[in-house]
Amino acid sequence: MKKHGLLDDGTPQRCGWHGCRVTMGGRSLNRHVLMNHLDFKTSCPYCKLRLRTDHVSVHLSKRCRANPAKEVKEVKKAKRV
């Protein structure tokens, strides 16, 4: 992110993606770009919901209605498309 002129110190910054008006801190902005503009998400193996990779285990164990055993299954990491 530094090479794009963005700081990672938590200072609020505006997303530079064309047409995006989001403003947030450096680390959050990095995650925002990956998840929302570069589609760096993965799918639940049961319900196919698109999720951030760091939210999959909670979704599988507590929230997924299609997961019969509420077990956490290994999910492949998201790939850039």
C-alpha positions as CSV (number, residue, x, y, z in Angstrom):
1,M,0.0,0.0,0.0
2,K,2.9,2.3,0.6
3,K,3.9,2.3,-3.0
4,H,0.4,3.6,-3.8
5,G,0.9,6.5,-1.5
6,L,-1.2,5.1,1.4
7,L,-0.1,5.1,5.0
8,D,-0.7,2.1,7.3
9,D,-0.9,4.1,10.5
10,G,-4.7,4.2,10.9
11,T,-5.1,7.7,9.5
12,P,-8.4,7.9,7.6
13,Q,-7.8,7.8,3.8
14,R,-10.1,7.7,0.9
15,C,-10.2,4.7,-1.4
16,G,-8.6,5.6,-4.8
17,W,-10.7,3.1,-6.8
18,H,-12.6,4.9,-9.5
19,G,-16.2,5.7,-8.3
20,C,-15.6,4.5,-4.7
21,R,-16.2,7.0,-1.9
22,V,-15.2,4.9,1.1
23,T,-12.9,6.5,3.7
24,M,-11.2,4.4,6.4
25,G,-7.9,3.6,8.1
26,G,-4.9,2.1,6.2
27,R,-5.3,-1.6,7.1
28,S,-9.0,-1.5,6.7
29,L,-8.6,0.3,3.4
30,N,-6.2,-2.5,2.2
31,R,-8.7,-5.1,3.1
32,H,-11.5,-3.1,1.5
33,V,-9.7,-3.0,-1.8
34,L,-8.9,-6.7,-1.7
35,M,-12.4,-7.8,-0.8
36,N,-14.6,-5.3,-2.7
37,H,-12.6,-4.4,-5.8
38,L,-10.3,-7.4,-6.4
39,D,-12.9,-10.0,-5.3
40,F,-10.5,-11.7,-2.9
41,K,-13.2,-13.8,-1.3
42,T,-14.0,-17.5,-1.0
43,S,-17.3,-19.4,-1.0
44,C,-18.9,-21.4,1.7
45,P,-18.8,-25.1,0.6
46,Y,-22.4,-25.6,1.8
47,C,-24.4,-22.5,0.9
48,K,-22.0,-20.9,-1.6
49,L,-22.1,-17.5,0.2
50,R,-19.2,-15.3,-0.7
51,L,-17.1,-14.4,2.4
52,R,-13.9,-12.9,3.5
53,T,-11.4,-15.7,4.1
54,D,-11.0,-14.8,7.7
55,H,-14.8,-15.1,8.3
56,V,-15.3,-18.6,6.9
57,S,-14.7,-20.7,10.1
58,V,-17.2,-18.6,12.1
59,H,-19.8,-18.8,9.3
60,L,-19.4,-22.6,9.1
61,S,-19.5,-23.2,12.9
62,K,-22.3,-20.8,13.8
63,R,-24.2,-19.2,11.0
64,C,-24.4,-21.5,8.0
65,R,-27.9,-23.1,7.9
66,A,-26.9,-25.5,5.1
67,N,-24.0,-27.0,7.2
68,P,-25.8,-30.0,8.9
69,A,-23.1,-30.8,11.5
70,K,-22.0,-27.2,12.0
71,E,-18.5,-28.5,11.5
72,V,-15.6,-26.4,10.2
73,K,-14.5,-27.8,6.9
74,E,-11.2,-26.8,5.3
75,V,-11.9,-24.2,2.7
76,K,-9.5,-23.3,-0.1
77,K,-8.0,-19.8,0.0
78,A,-9.4,-17.3,-2.4
79,K,-7.5,-16.7,-5.6
80,R,-7.3,-13.6,-7.7
81,V,-9.4,-13.7,-10.8
